[in-house]
Amino acid sequence: MFGLGGTLALVVGSLLLIDSDRTQLTIAWPVVAAVAVAGTVFLLVVMRLLYRERHQLPVSGSESFIGKPAEAVFDFKTEGEVWFEGERWKAVSLVPVNRGDQLRVIGRRGLILEVESWDQQA
């Protein structure tokens, strides 16, 4: 909460200048209030955007593959090929897979996808 501390320090410092004996150094209350409100609103908007961004699902990289559907190209017992997002990938599965089966990606090791049946729990 450094932003709120900075806004508070700005307001307190400005209050010290308002009560100054020298008229050249004084600051009007409306200016202090406007700067403090603008700073606080900016801080809250940025914090909200950062919070929302932090809690979104990944859209790129290996993490974005998890839970997405794939389709088996051929029958295979442990290793084979699947269609995933318009591309053919090598895949491994712990259970035998039939051609056309709908699969769920559960991981990735290099260029090999780890898949399971879509019906199994994630």
BELLINPE-V27081 format. One record per residue. N is the residue number from 0. D_FIRST is the distance of its C-alpha to the first C-alpha in whole Angstrom. Layout:
{{N	D_FIRST} {N	D_FIRST}}
This chain:
{{0	0} {1	4} {2	5} {3	6} {4	7} {5	9} {6	10} {7	11} {8	13} {9	14} {10	16} {11	17} {12	19} {13	20} {14	22} {15	23} {16	25} {17	26} {18	28} {19	30} {20	33} {21	34} {22	34} {23	33} {24	29} {25	29} {26	26} {27	27} {28	25} {29	25} {30	23} {31	20} {32	20} {33	20} {34	18} {35	15} {36	16} {37	16} {38	13} {39	11} {40	14} {41	13} {42	10} {43	11} {44	14} {45	12} {46	10} {47	13} {48	15} {49	13} {50	13} {51	17} {52	18} {53	17} {54	19} {55	22} {56	25} {57	26} {58	29} {59	30} {60	31} {61	33} {62	30} {63	31} {64	35} {65	34} {66	36} {67	37} {68	41} {69	44} {70	48} {71	50} {72	53} {73	55} {74	56} {75	55} {76	55} {77	52} {78	51} {79	52} {80	50} {81	48} {82	47} {83	43} {84	42} {85	45} {86	46} {87	48} {88	46} {89	47} {90	46} {91	47} {92	47} {93	48} {94	51} {95	53} {96	52} {97	55} {98	55} {99	53} {100	51} {101	47} {102	45} {103	41} {104	39} {105	38} {106	37} {107	38} {108	40} {109	40} {110	42} {111	43} {112	42} {113	42} {114	43} {115	44} {116	46} {117	44} {118	46} {119	44} {120	41} {121	38}}
